[in-house]
């Protein structure tokens, strides 16, 4: 199916919602909005129709519009019209997601899973098992291998022959596969966000798929806290707020000290029950080993940066299992500021000294 569009000089898109609209009186940004909100843009198989040909046209009631002209209008809007820069930027991004990925550079040199997944955002398909066939076709992978087996294993077989798997795929929101060795993998790449981009989206920074799962390197913090330090830290946190020495701490805000002495803030939403239960067990003195896998190094709280995403992993004792991801929902993580660290570290060390001297602190402290 891909060959006709790759060799086509022009492709004309017919969409009923556009064929009822006249272009007279419309500026290029409004034309672009109408194009990028059509039903044609929401279907899986139409991606190759729009991405591969040298020229892409959309038929309106009175004329056909070249999508490259829409991009020019979006750039002008982004650079010049006050109050409409964001609209122009969104249209430029939408155009690049459909066209720029395949035409800015040579096709073979620019094919990566991050870019393809972003192009698949908000698209749908009537037969879900067609998705791995489509994605495999975009990478020129062997369709026979993907089809060799049950329909339920097609996505797994796709990942097995992918040239590279970006490590940030682990942090993709949405449902994950349940099969052993593939619990890191999204069930679909057609989510609302796509895979997150970054330097590690290039092959040399990707993960390696093994029989046991995806082998990757990520920043990580092992966490294991005994009961007594946590009781004191809860009271210290309350005192810290009462004295007005820091921002108010909401109920879903947890503080953790990693084994290397780094203090982190972890925000756990109320509906994320698995993560809340695991964190509560951990902080109450569980002997189990937990680790936070971080998408990137966490920022400081006072830098007003977006927290990094983290997955809470529980390492189990079975030799056949390397680890189990506790949280299917990403946890926002930041490093605590020096003022927080000074106070909390004092409480932590005091509690350790009390524990070492066999003194039991009163729970009402």
Helices and strands as residue ranges (DSSP letters): H 2-6, E 10-13, H 16-19, H 28-36, G 39-42, H 46-51, E 55-59, E 64-66, H 67-80, H 85-95, I 96-100, H 101-103, G 108-110, H 113-119, G 128-130, H 131-138, H 143-147, G 151-153, H 154-160, E 165-166, G 167-171, G 199-201, G 203-205, E 206-210, E 213-215, E 219-223, H 227-242, E 253-257, E 263-267, H 273-283, E 289-294, G 301-303, E 308-315, E 324-325, E 331-335, H 338-356
